Amino acid sequence: MAEKIEPPDSVKNIKKKSFGPVSDLEEHVEPDWWKRIFNSIYIKTDGDVVEDKNITSFEADFFIKSLRLDFSKQDKILDLCCGQGRHSLEFARRDYKNIEGFDRSRYLIKRARETSKKEGLNLKFREGDARKLPYAADTFDVVMILGNSFGYFETINDDIRVLKEVFRVLKPSGKLLVDVADGDFLKKNFQPRSWEWIDEKHFVCRERSLAKDEQRIISREIVSQTEKGVITDQFYSERIYTPESLSEILKKAGFSNIINHGRISTDSIRNQDLGMMERRIVLTAFVKKEWTEVKRKSKEVKNIAVIMGDPKKQDIIKPSYVFDDDDFYTINQLRGALKQVEENGLHFFYFNNHDTLIQDLVKMKDKIYFAFNLCDEGYTNDARKELHVPALLEMLGVFYTGGGPQCLAYCYDKSLTRGVAEEMGIPVPQAIFIKSEDTKFDLPFSFPVIVKPNFGDSSFGITQNSVANNHEEILSAITEIREKFGYEKPILVEEFLTGKDISLGIIGNPPNSYNVLPITEEDYSLVPEGLPRVCGYEAKWLPDSPYWNIKSIQAELPEDVKNFVTDCCVKLFERLECRDYARFDWRLDSKGNPKLLEVNPNPGWCWDGHLAKISNFAGMSYSEMLGAILNAADQRMNSHNGNGNNEVNKI
């Protein structure tokens, strides 16, 4: 049975008369036509596209690829001009956690809420005008304007107002995706007249023309029912954009790094008159701005000094040796997450100029409650000087999060960490230590092996070529580490374990107050056959690498293996003097026996890093993870000062 079409509220129980022939479609378009047209009739006339789940799924795949949303399911996303929420709902079905839909149509928002409730999805939908959004500045990580839901207003200035509002509510380093009709294509290919049956009793006739300014497509739509006759005769106007003209107004609104991701062609089941949806362009844009200063009520706050790497200095760990857009995006994700923690009586201020770091800390040290040491790049972005930062803080008498100089020195040396583990009876892979001056070596264990720098972190120097199956490949791997990465210090050649690649995180401070996070496993199922299963430099730094598709999943392990790994990690945490948080990397051999690979005090803090993924499996958001680390440090500080009950306010 065909779904009943309800006419708009204003014309219920009234037979709608047609305007008859008109010579100029543009004269009949009302400036606010968009207030009335998006109702149950719209759902029916455009249903071959907007109600087709396969089309929506295809589009979601395209948008995820364009925005690289596969690693940011915790991001706050606004689906602006969301209609009945088809894209919001699709993203929620894919486990994106923080999505909100916004649209002018009360009917479509009501329908979106009903669908969300019916499917048990945790979504918010709000009604309102896109030119004045009801959100605070710096709220969203991503805003999407999809399905040709842009260009409805009378003037181009109103479109720019929408984009300026989007710019305001996006966080620094936030992203906008716009999906609109392809103006060049439509100008040449729009159908002046068409008609089609939309079900057994309803058909629609359409007329179209190009506006006098040639910047809009004017449309007329007459929907008829076989028994009742005309039920609506409506006119509307949509501004058309090319990639160039859309880029121009995006720049006027403040956006930068504008990328054209190509075109989407729609092929519906009816596939008769696809109108504005037939071919569309997809652009993304980037927000470069400072965080909006929040006015605070006068009350006592605790000042937390966040110490980070210096974005103006070279960093040899990074592929381009400099901080790029992804790095600045990561920093802004951190600042956004800490703003949530800041609401609980904390105030964060940031130190990242290493040329003046010492002087800046000296000036501020009496106002600092404690320091959040996130300078894993090391002082002046030299990884071997990571321990210099906590040493400086100790000299100044400033309390800080994470491991101290001795801990960082221990764990930076993989061979030394292996020795400590072996002394404690914790299994490690067999290995040999090759000094820079060594020209010959014996291998007392069998292939395959993995060749890696003895000093370093962030998988520096470890690639697919690091896995060797003969002596010649070992020498080739050593040459690559020496020449490509410029590393001249000792090298470890270690037996390559072929079992599961697992990690365990700890937040807190054993033995009294700590949280062991779920053990995770690297999922190599998307890595092409024939490539070694190793999560190295390529997986962390090179998006075009086949290793970029490695995912972290919760590990399925026998209970005795879980217990053994957990017990060893807690003992290592204490023995190596880790503090507040740490991550431990293990691998199983071919028989399922776990062996320790390395210990990471002050592990990577970024939103998409291993610790954040592990914390997510424990039900912690990114901001909650950061808050837990701060709580652990605060509790340790106050326990040291004889007041173990005074903690940073938990989020």
N, C-alpha and C positions, 0 to 999 in steps of 0.2 A: 504494500500500500504506500502511495506517495506521501511524503511528509507534508503536512499542512503548512502553507505559507500565511503568516500573519502580517497584514499590512501595518504600516506605522501607526502609533497611537492616535495621531492627529486625523487619520482618515478611516479608522475602524467604523464599520457599519455604514460607510458612505461609498457609493459607487464612484470610482475615480474616473473623471473624464479626461480624454486626451486633448492636448493643445492643438492637435491636427497638424497640417503642414506648417513649417516655419522656415523662413528664408535665411535667418541668421541665428545659429545655435547660441552664439556667444551672448547675444542680448538677453537670453533667458536664464543665464547662470547667475544665481544669487551668490554674494560674496561668502556667505557662511553655509554653503550647500553641505559641507561635511558634517554639520550638526545633525542632519536628518537622514542621510542616505544609508548609514551603516546599521542595518536592522536585519530582520529575518529574511527579507527579500534579497538583500545583498548576499547572505549566506547561501541562498539557493542559486542565484544567478552566477555567482563566482565559485560555487561549491566544487566544480570539477577541479579547481586548483586548491582553494583554501581549506577544503575538507578532505583532501586526498593525503592520507598518512604517508604514502610512499614518496610523494613529492616533498612533503615536509621533512621526512627522514633524509632524503637526498640533499636538500638544502642545508639541513643541520650539519651533515658531514662536511659540506663545502665550507660553511662558516667556521666550524671547529678547526679545519685545516688553515683557513685564512687568519684566524686569531690565535692559533696555537693554544686552544682552550683545553687540550687533552691533559695538561699538567696543572690546571688551575680550577679544579672542581669546587674549591672553597671560595673562589672569587665572588664578589658581589656584582651581579649582572642585572642591568635594567633593559628590559625589552620594551622600548619606547614605541608608542602607537602600535600596541601588540594585537589589536583586534580581539578575536576570541581566544587568543593566547596559544595559538597552535605551535609556535616555536618555543615559547616558555615551557609549555607542557612537555614538548619533546626533549628539551634539555633536562627537565626535572626527571623524566623517565630514565635518562642516562646518568642519573645520580649527581647532577650539578646541584649544589646545596643551597645557594643564596641567590634566587632569581625573583625578580619582581616585574610584573607587567603593568603598563600604564597606557590608558587610551581614553579618548573623549567620549566614546559611545557607551552609554549606560547599558544598552542591550547586550553588546559584545562582552563587556566586563562581567555582567551577570552570568552570561553563558560560560565565560572562562572560569569563574569561581565555581560554578556548578560542576564543570568537568573535573576541575582539580579536586573538589571534595569527593566526587564519585570515584576517582582513581586513587584516593588516599595520598595525594601529593602535597607537599608542604610548600605552597606558593602563595604569594601576596599579589593582589591585583587592585589597582587604584584608578579612579576616574578623574580626569582633569585635562587642562589645556597644556600642550607641550611647550608653549611659549613662556610659561611660568611654572616651573616644576616645583613641587612641594618637598624638596629634599635639601638637606644642608650641603654646603660645599664639600668637595672631596669625599663623597659617599661611595661611589661605584668604581670598580676596577674596569668594567666593560659596559658600554652602552651599545645596543644594536637597534637600528631602524631598518626593519625588514619588510619584504613583500610589497615593495613600492608604496610605502606608507609615508612618503615625504613629497612635499611640493604641492600641498592642497590649498595653501593660503593665497590670498589675493595678490600679495606683493612678494617679491624676492626678499625684501627686508624682513618679513615675517619668518621666512625660512632661515635667514641668518640669525634671527632671535632664537629660534629653536636650537641651532647649533651652538650659540653662545651659552645657552642654558645647559646643554650637554657638556660643554667645556667646563662650566662651573661645577657641576655635580660629579665630574670624573676626578679621580685622584691624580696627583702627579704621576706621570708615566702610564696613565690609563689609556684605553684604546676605544675607538669608535669604529663600528662597521655599519656602512650604509649600503643597502640593496635597493636600487631604484631602476625604473624603466630606462632602457637604452634609447636616449633621445635621437641619436643619429638614425637608428634603425626605424623608430616609429615615424619620424618625419617622412620617410620614403615608403613605408609599408603599412601604415594604418589603413583599416578598411572603412571607407566612407559610409557604407551600409552593409548590414548583415542581419541575419535572424537565425535562431536555433531553438529547438525544443530542449527545455531543461528537465522536464519529466513528462509523464503522460498527459498532463492537463495544463501545463504552463509553457509558454514560449516567450522569448524576449526578442525585440527588434532594437537595433542600435543604429544611430547615426553619429558620425564623427567629422570634425573639421579641424583645421589648424587655425589657432587664434590669429588675430591681426598682427600681433607682435611676433608671431611664429615661435613663441617660447612656451606655448601651452597647447595641449590637445583638448578640444571641447567635445564632450560626449553627451549624447541623449540616449536614454534607455527607457523603452516602453515594455512593461511586463503585462501579459494578458493571460487570463484564465478562461478555459474553453466555455465555461458556463456563465461566469460573471462578467467577462469582458476585461477591459483595461483595469488593472489594480494599481498601477503606478506609472507615471510619466515624469521622468526626472532628468535634470541637466546637471552636469558637473564639469569641472575644469582641473586639469592636473599639469603642473609645470614639468617640463621635460629637461633633463640634464644630460650632457655629455661628460665623459671622464674629466675633460678639461674645465668645463664650466662648474662642475661640482667641486673639483679641486680648488678652484678660485674662491668659492664662497667658504670652503673649509678653512682656507688660509685666512680669510677675513675674520673668521670666528676665532682664530688663534691656533688652529691645529697645524701640525707639522708632520714630517715623515709620511706623506700621503702615498699610499700604494694602490695601484689598480690591479685587482686580482682576476681580471678577465670577466667573462660573461656567463650568465646562466640562461639556458634555453629551456622552456617549459613544454612538456608534452603530456597533456591531460588525457583522460579516458574519452571525454567528449571530443576534445581536440578540434573544435569548430572555430570559435572566435575567442582567442585568448587575450585579445586587447592589450592592455598595458603590461600584462604579465608574460607576454610571449617571449621577450628577450630583455634581460636586465643586466646592469653593470654592478659590480661589487667593489667598493673601495674601503680601505681602512685608513685611519689617521691616528696620530699619537699626540698626547698632551704633555707639553713641557711647561711646567709652571712650579712655583713654590707652594708649599702647603699653606692653606689659609689660616691665619692666626686666630686662635679661639680665645674669645674674651672669657676670663674665668672670674668666678666670684672670689672675693678675697678670703682665702683660708690657707692654712698651712699645707704646703706641698713638700714632697721629698724630691730633690733634684738628682736625677740619674744622668751621669755623663756617659754617652754612647761613643765609644772609641772605635773607629773604622779605618779601613785602608784609605790611601790618598788617591782620589780619582785623577789627579793631575800628573801623577808619576807613572812611569813605566812599570808593568807587571809581567814578568816573563812567563808566568803560569798561563796567562790568557793567550788565545790564538793570535790575536793582533797586537799583543803586548800592551794594549791600552784598555781602559774602561769603555765599553760600547753601550748601545741602547739597552741591551739585555741587562747589563750590570746596573744601569741607572734605574731600570724598571724594578730590579730586585731590591735595590736600596729603597725605592719608594713603597714597595710592598711591605718592607720592614717598618718604615715610618708610619704607614697606614695602620699596621697591626699594633704598633706601640701606642698610637693615638687611642685605641680602644682600652689599652692598659692604663693610659694616662688619665682616663676618666675616674680612676679610683685613687686619686690623691697623689699621683706621681707627675713629674714634669721632666721630659727628656730633652737634652740639648746635645748637639753632635760635634765631635772633634774629628776632622778628617784632613786637616792641613798639617802634614808631618814636619814641614819647615818651621812651624811655630808651635808644635804640639807641646813641647816641654814648657815654654813660656805660658801658653794658654792654660795648661793644667796648674801651674804654679799660681797664676792669678785667681783661678776659680776653686782651688782645692778646699778652702774653708766653707764653700757653699755646696760642695758635692756630698750627697748622702752616701752613694757609692758609685763605682764605674761599671758599666756594662761593657765588658771587653769583647768586642766583635772584630778585632783587628787580626783576623786569621791570615791576612796577606803578609803580616809582619811589618815591623817598623821600616818606613820608606819602601813598602811593598817588597821587601826582601824576606822570603819565607824563613831563612835561617835566623832572622832577627825577630821572629814571632815572640820569643821569650823576653825580648828587650822591653816590650810594653808592660807586662806585669812587673818586671824588675823596676822600671821607672815608677810605676804606681806605688810599689812598696817603698821606694826611696822617698816618695812624697808623702807617705802615710795615708794614701787613699785606698780604701777597701775596694775589691773588684770581684767580678764573677769569674768562674772558670779556674783552670789549672794555673799553678805558679810556674816560675822560671824552670825549676828543677824538673817538674812534670813534663813541660813542653820539650825540654832538652832530651829527657829519656825517650819520649814517644816519637820524636822526630827521627831518631836513629832506629830503623827497623831491626837491625841486627842486635842492638842492645835490648830492645823490647823482647825479641825472641829469647835472648839469654835469660832475662828475668822470668819469662813464662816457663822455660825449661827447668829453671831452678825450683819453680813452684810445682812442678809435675804437670804442667799444662801442655798438651801436645801441640807441636808446630810442624809445618812441612820441613822435610830435609832441605838443606841449602848450603851453598858455599859462598864465601865472601871474596870478591875480587877487587883488589886495590887498583887505583888508577895506573900505577906503574907495572902491574902484573902483565906479562905477555903470554904466559902459559898457565894452564890450570887443569886439574883432574876432576872428573865428575863421578863421585862415588855412588850415584843413584841413577835410576833409569829415566828415559824420556817418557812423556813430554815434560818440558820445564818452562818456567816463566822467568824472564830477565827484567829486572826493574831497579831503579835507583835506590840505593840504601837510604838516602836522605830525600825527604820531600813528602808532599801531600797533594790532595786534589787529583790523584792518579797521574801526576806529572811523569811523563816519560813512558807510560804504560799504554801500548796500543795492541792491535791484533798481531802485529809483527813481533811482539814481545814473547809470544808463545813459540817455542822452538822444539823441533823434533829430531835435530841432529846438531853436531858440533858447528857445522857451517852456519846454520840458522842462529845459533847462539852468538857467533861472531858478528853476524849481520845485525842482530838486535842490539848488541853492544855499540856497534858503529852508529846505528840510528839514534840511540840515546845520546851518544857523544856529539854527533854532528847536527842532528835535527833539533835537539833540545838544549844543546850547549852545556851538557852536564859532564863534568870531569872528575867527579868524586867516586867513591867506591860503589860497586854494583853487587846486588844479590842475584844469584841464580838459584831458583827454588823449584822444588818438584811442583808440577802443575796438577792440582787436584781437580778431578772431573765431576765431582758430586755437586750438590746444591751449594749455591753462593748465598750466604746468610749474614744478617747483621742484627745486633741487639743494642738497644739504647737504654741508658739509665739517666733519669733526672732526679736530683736530690743528692743526699750524702749518706752513704752507709756508715755505720750500721744502724743508725737510729731513724732516719727519715728519708726514704728514697722510693722511687717508683720504677720498676723494671717494665719497659715497654714491650709490646709483642715482637717476637722474632720475625723478621721479614726475609723474603727470598727474592733474588733477581730472576725475573721471568724472561728467558731467552727465546721463547717460542717464535718471535717475529724476526729473529736474526737469521739470515739465509744459511742454509746448510753449507757445511764446509768451512765456515768461519769459527775460530775458537770462541768458546763461551767465556768472555772476560769483560768485566765492566770497567773499562779504563778511560783514558783521556778522551777518546772519540765519543763515548757515551755521554760525557759530561759537558763537552765543549764544542762539538761539531755537529750541527743540526742536519747536515747532508749525509752523515755517516749512517750505514745500516744499523749501527749500534744505538742510534738515537731512540729507537723504538723499544728499548729495554724498559720493562715496567717493574715496579716493586709490588709484590703481593705478600699476603700473610703466609708464612712458611707452615707446611704440614710436616711435622717431625714426630718421631716416637717420643713418648713422655720422658723416657730416661735421657734422651739426647737433649731435650729442652732443659731439663733440670741440671744436667751436667754443664751445658753452655752457660746457663744463668749463674750457677755457683761459681764458675771460673771467672766470669765477668765481674761479679761483685768483689771477688778477691783481688783481681787485677786493678779494679778501680781504687781500692784502698792501698794496695802495694805501690802503685805508681803515683799515688797522691793526686789522682783526679779530683775535681771538685765541681759540684753543682750539675754537671751533665757530661756525658761521654758516649761514644759509640764504638762498638767492638765488631770487627769484621772477621768472619770465619768462613771456612769452606769444608765440605765433606769430601772424603776420599771416595774411591769407587765402591767401598764396602759400607759407606754410610758413617764412617768415623769422623767426628769434627776435629778440625785443627785450626788454631788461631793464626790469622794473617797479620792483623795489626790493630793497634789501639789508637783511637782518635779523641784526645782530650780537646775541648773547645771545638767540636765538630761543626761542619758548615751550618750556618744559621739561616740560610736562604729559604724562601717560601716553598721552593720545589726540591729542596735537598733531601738527603736520606733521612735525617732526623725528623724533618717535618712530615715526611711520608709515614715513618714509623709511628710518630705521635698521632697522626690521623687514624691509624688502625686502633689506637687506644681511645678514640673518641674525642681527641683534643684538636681544636682549630689551631691555626698558625699563631694567632694572638694568645691563645691559651697556653700553647707550648712556651712562648716567650715569657709569659707571666709565671709559668711554673719554674722556669730557670731563675727568674728574679726572686721568686718566693724562696727557692732553695738557698740562694746566696744570702738573702736577708735573714733567714732563719739561722744560717751558719754564723753570720756576723753577730747577731744578737745573742746567740748561744755562747760565742767566744767572749762577748762582753758581759756575760752573766745574766742575760735577759732572753731566755729561749722562747718566750711566748709572743714576742713582738715581730710580726711579719708584715711584709708588703701586702696591701689589700689585694685579695685574690679577685680575678675577673670572673 
